[in-house]
Amino acid sequence: MIKRIFYILIGITVLYSCRSGGEKPQDSLLEIPDSVLNEGVLEISEEVMQDIVQNISSPVEMAYLVKELGVPFSNKYLSPTDNLEDMNNSFKQAFNLGIYGADLGYLNMYNKTSIVIDYISSIKVLSDALKVGQFFDFTTLKRLAQNNQNLDSLMYISVHSFNQMDKYLRTNNRSNLSALIVAGVWMEGLYLATQVAKEAPHPQLAERIGDQKILLNDLILILENYKSDKQFKALIDDLKVIKDEFKDVTITIEKGEPEAIEEDGMLVIVQNDVSIVHITDERLKSIINKTEEIRNRLINL
């Protein structure tokens, strides 16, 4: 159940993407005409969107894995909150809103209530600047953050708030900002995982990092929709550099037996497929180094 909640938490901000059931070769990405890309939004069916949500590895889930592995908390992994004045345009504000959202999930996993308030406050500043602060009940979020027993409620309100924000951005032709928030969340989640893997290597963590190859392909497709903007183009180029580091990572899907479960009073068929990630120590090290380099540069633009 926790894993499913985490999938939804990050999935609500994903707007436009398309994926298959297994790994997508790097040379087989969907080719989209420039005439469509320059016009902006690509529509996608609810069924495909649900598939995306179910397959996304959330940075919050990543933080949960880190904690379960017994890795102690470290605030050195967090993005600083003392440079908000430098985030002086909507591109930087949206991207860093995603960064802080991922950091907030990490903090919540370790019940770091004193630091959580700083990040909730920073999220308020950025969301207000983007004119979506009305969708966040910051008073309630702060109160819940100070009570370690209210993690589920904090997650629920966060999901609802981001869902309302996402809907507002899309209906007001600002879906590019939602795409940036997704990019920020993903970037910080990968950074967190790779930094922990550098100091406390573990096979499960390496596998989860390698699994990001598929999501990165989808994320680039989302952002390509706005590549006529030079800031988006620069971000896409940076993500493609990281993508190149994943070139030797292979992901195979092992088909499992379907299972019938009851969910919300309804019978649901779940396909228990397992993804098997193959990543060498050398390749993992190169992903760690390149992720650190690019993430640190992006948060200081």
TIGU-476172 format. One record per residue (C-alpha): x, y, z negated. Coordinates in steps of 0.2 Angstrom, whole numbers. Layout:
BEGIN
sedo x X&y Y&z Z
...
//
This chain:
BEGIN
sedo x 0&y 0&z 0
sedo x 14&y 12&z -4
sedo x 22&y 9&z 12
sedo x 6&y 12&z 22
sedo x 4&y 29&z 12
sedo x 21&y 34&z 17
sedo x 18&y 30&z 35
sedo x 3&y 41&z 35
sedo x 12&y 55&z 26
sedo x 24&y 58&z 40
sedo x 13&y 52&z 54
sedo x 0&y 65&z 52
sedo x 12&y 78&z 59
sedo x 16&y 68&z 74
sedo x 7&y 76&z 89
sedo x 12&y 68&z 106
sedo x 22&y 53&z 109
sedo x 21&y 36&z 118
sedo x 29&y 19&z 113
sedo x 29&y 1&z 118
sedo x 29&y -14&z 106
sedo x 48&y -16&z 106
sedo x 64&y -7&z 110
sedo x 64&y 5&z 124
sedo x 80&y 5&z 135
sedo x 88&y 22&z 136
sedo x 86&y 23&z 154
sedo x 67&y 19&z 154
sedo x 60&y 34&z 146
sedo x 44&y 41&z 153
sedo x 48&y 54&z 167
sedo x 37&y 69&z 165
sedo x 36&y 82&z 178
sedo x 43&y 99&z 174
sedo x 26&y 107&z 179
sedo x 17&y 98&z 165
sedo x 31&y 101&z 152
sedo x 31&y 119&z 155
sedo x 12&y 120&z 152
sedo x 14&y 114&z 135
sedo x 3&y 100&z 127
sedo x 2&y 82&z 132
sedo x -14&y 74&z 127
sedo x -13&y 57&z 119
sedo x -27&y 44&z 114
sedo x -31&y 41&z 96
sedo x -27&y 22&z 99
sedo x -9&y 26&z 104
sedo x -7&y 39&z 90
sedo x -12&y 26&z 77
sedo x 1&y 14&z 84
sedo x 14&y 27&z 82
sedo x 9&y 31&z 64
sedo x 10&y 12&z 60
sedo x 27&y 10&z 66
sedo x 36&y 26&z 60
sedo x 48&y 24&z 46
sedo x 45&y 38&z 34
sedo x 59&y 48&z 25
sedo x 49&y 46&z 10
sedo x 49&y 27&z 12
sedo x 68&y 29&z 15
sedo x 69&y 38&z -2
sedo x 59&y 24&z -10
sedo x 71&y 11&z -2
sedo x 86&y 20&z -9
sedo x 79&y 21&z -26
sedo x 74&y 2&z -26
sedo x 92&y -2&z -21
sedo x 98&y 6&z -37
sedo x 106&y 21&z -29
sedo x 107&y 36&z -42
sedo x 99&y 53&z -37
sedo x 111&y 66&z -30
sedo x 106&y 84&z -27
sedo x 121&y 86&z -15
sedo x 110&y 77&z -2
sedo x 97&y 91&z -2
sedo x 96&y 106&z 9
sedo x 99&y 122&z 0
sedo x 85&y 134&z -4
sedo x 95&y 150&z -6
sedo x 95&y 155&z 12
sedo x 77&y 157&z 16
sedo x 80&y 175&z 22
sedo x 91&y 168&z 36
sedo x 75&y 158&z 43
sedo x 69&y 174&z 52
sedo x 59&y 166&z 66
sedo x 46&y 153&z 68
sedo x 58&y 140&z 76
sedo x 69&y 140&z 60
sedo x 54&y 141&z 49
sedo x 45&y 126&z 56
sedo x 61&y 115&z 57
sedo x 66&y 119&z 39
sedo x 48&y 117&z 33
sedo x 51&y 99&z 39
sedo x 68&y 98&z 31
sedo x 61&y 103&z 14
sedo x 46&y 92&z 16
sedo x 58&y 77&z 17
sedo x 68&y 83&z 2
sedo x 52&y 85&z -8
sedo x 48&y 67&z -5
sedo x 66&y 62&z -11
sedo x 64&y 72&z -26
sedo x 47&y 65&z -30
sedo x 54&y 47&z -29
sedo x 66&y 52&z -43
sedo x 54&y 62&z -53
sedo x 65&y 78&z -53
sedo x 52&y 90&z -58
sedo x 63&y 104&z -62
sedo x 70&y 104&z -45
sedo x 54&y 100&z -36
sedo x 47&y 117&z -41
sedo x 61&y 126&z -31
sedo x 56&y 116&z -15
sedo x 38&y 118&z -17
sedo x 41&y 137&z -18
sedo x 52&y 136&z -3
sedo x 38&y 127&z 7
sedo x 26&y 141&z 2
sedo x 38&y 154&z 8
sedo x 40&y 146&z 25
sedo x 22&y 141&z 27
sedo x 16&y 158&z 23
sedo x 28&y 165&z 36
sedo x 21&y 153&z 49
sedo x 3&y 159&z 43
sedo x -2&y 141&z 38
sedo x 0&y 144&z 19
sedo x -19&y 144&z 17
sedo x -19&y 125&z 19
sedo x -8&y 122&z 4
sedo x -14&y 123&z -14
sedo x 2&y 127&z -22
sedo x -5&y 130&z -39
sedo x -11&y 112&z -40
sedo x 5&y 105&z -31
sedo x 16&y 113&z -45
sedo x 5&y 107&z -59
sedo x 6&y 89&z -52
sedo x 24&y 90&z -49
sedo x 27&y 94&z -67
sedo x 18&y 78&z -72
sedo x 27&y 62&z -67
sedo x 11&y 52&z -68
sedo x 3&y 61&z -54
sedo x 14&y 55&z -39
sedo x -1&y 48&z -30
sedo x -11&y 64&z -32
sedo x 3&y 74&z -26
sedo x 5&y 63&z -11
sedo x -13&y 64&z -7
sedo x -14&y 83&z -8
sedo x 2&y 85&z 2
sedo x -6&y 73&z 16
sedo x -22&y 83&z 16
sedo x -13&y 100&z 17
sedo x -2&y 95&z 31
sedo x -16&y 87&z 40
sedo x -26&y 103&z 40
sedo x -11&y 113&z 45
sedo x -8&y 102&z 59
sedo x -26&y 103&z 66
sedo x -25&y 122&z 64
sedo x -8&y 123&z 74
sedo x -14&y 112&z 88
sedo x -31&y 121&z 90
sedo x -22&y 138&z 90
sedo x -9&y 133&z 104
sedo x 5&y 131&z 92
sedo x 8&y 113&z 93
sedo x 27&y 117&z 97
sedo x 28&y 121&z 78
sedo x 21&y 105&z 73
sedo x 34&y 96&z 84
sedo x 48&y 106&z 75
sedo x 41&y 100&z 58
sedo x 42&y 82&z 64
sedo x 60&y 85&z 70
sedo x 65&y 93&z 53
sedo x 57&y 78&z 43
sedo x 66&y 65&z 54
sedo x 82&y 74&z 54
sedo x 83&y 75&z 35
sedo x 77&y 58&z 32
sedo x 91&y 51&z 43
sedo x 103&y 62&z 34
sedo x 98&y 56&z 17
sedo x 99&y 38&z 23
sedo x 116&y 40&z 31
sedo x 124&y 49&z 16
sedo x 118&y 36&z 4
sedo x 125&y 22&z 16
sedo x 142&y 31&z 16
sedo x 143&y 30&z -2
sedo x 133&y 14&z -7
sedo x 133&y 3&z 9
sedo x 119&y -10&z 9
sedo x 112&y -21&z 23
sedo x 94&y -15&z 21
sedo x 99&y 3&z 23
sedo x 110&y 0&z 38
sedo x 95&y -9&z 46
sedo x 83&y 5&z 42
sedo x 95&y 17&z 50
sedo x 97&y 7&z 65
sedo x 78&y 6&z 67
sedo x 78&y 25&z 69
sedo x 84&y 22&z 87
sedo x 66&y 19&z 93
sedo x 58&y 34&z 84
sedo x 72&y 45&z 90
sedo x 67&y 41&z 108
sedo x 49&y 46&z 104
sedo x 55&y 62&z 95
sedo x 65&y 68&z 110
sedo x 50&y 65&z 122
sedo x 39&y 76&z 110
sedo x 52&y 90&z 111
sedo x 55&y 88&z 129
sedo x 38&y 96&z 131
sedo x 45&y 112&z 126
sedo x 62&y 112&z 134
sedo x 59&y 128&z 143
sedo x 63&y 137&z 127
sedo x 81&y 138&z 124
sedo x 80&y 134&z 106
sedo x 71&y 118&z 109
sedo x 83&y 114&z 123
sedo x 98&y 116&z 111
sedo x 89&y 105&z 98
sedo x 85&y 92&z 111
sedo x 104&y 92&z 116
sedo x 109&y 89&z 98
sedo x 97&y 75&z 96
sedo x 103&y 67&z 112
sedo x 121&y 67&z 105
sedo x 114&y 57&z 90
sedo x 105&y 46&z 102
sedo x 121&y 42&z 111
sedo x 128&y 36&z 94
sedo x 114&y 23&z 94
sedo x 118&y 16&z 111
sedo x 126&y 0&z 104
sedo x 112&y -3&z 92
sedo x 100&y -17&z 98
sedo x 82&y -20&z 91
sedo x 73&y -36&z 95
sedo x 55&y -40&z 90
sedo x 51&y -57&z 82
sedo x 33&y -61&z 84
sedo x 24&y -67&z 69
sedo x 7&y -75&z 65
sedo x -8&y -63&z 64
sedo x -16&y -62&z 47
sedo x -34&y -57&z 42
sedo x -35&y -45&z 27
sedo x -49&y -35&z 19
sedo x -46&y -16&z 20
sedo x -59&y -4&z 14
sedo x -73&y -17&z 15
sedo x -68&y -22&z 33
sedo x -59&y -37&z 40
sedo x -43&y -31&z 49
sedo x -31&y -42&z 59
sedo x -13&y -38&z 55
sedo x 0&y -43&z 67
sedo x 16&y -48&z 57
sedo x 29&y -44&z 69
sedo x 47&y -42&z 63
sedo x 60&y -30&z 70
sedo x 78&y -37&z 69
sedo x 91&y -23&z 70
sedo x 109&y -27&z 75
sedo x 121&y -13&z 70
sedo x 140&y -15&z 67
sedo x 149&y -6&z 53
sedo x 159&y 4&z 66
sedo x 143&y 10&z 75
sedo x 135&y 14&z 58
sedo x 150&y 24&z 53
sedo x 149&y 34&z 69
sedo x 130&y 37&z 67
sedo x 134&y 43&z 49
sedo x 147&y 56&z 54
sedo x 138&y 63&z 69
sedo x 122&y 65&z 59
sedo x 131&y 74&z 45
sedo x 139&y 86&z 58
sedo x 123&y 90&z 67
sedo x 112&y 91&z 52
sedo x 123&y 103&z 43
sedo x 125&y 114&z 58
sedo x 106&y 114&z 61
sedo x 102&y 120&z 43
sedo x 114&y 134&z 44
sedo x 109&y 141&z 61
//
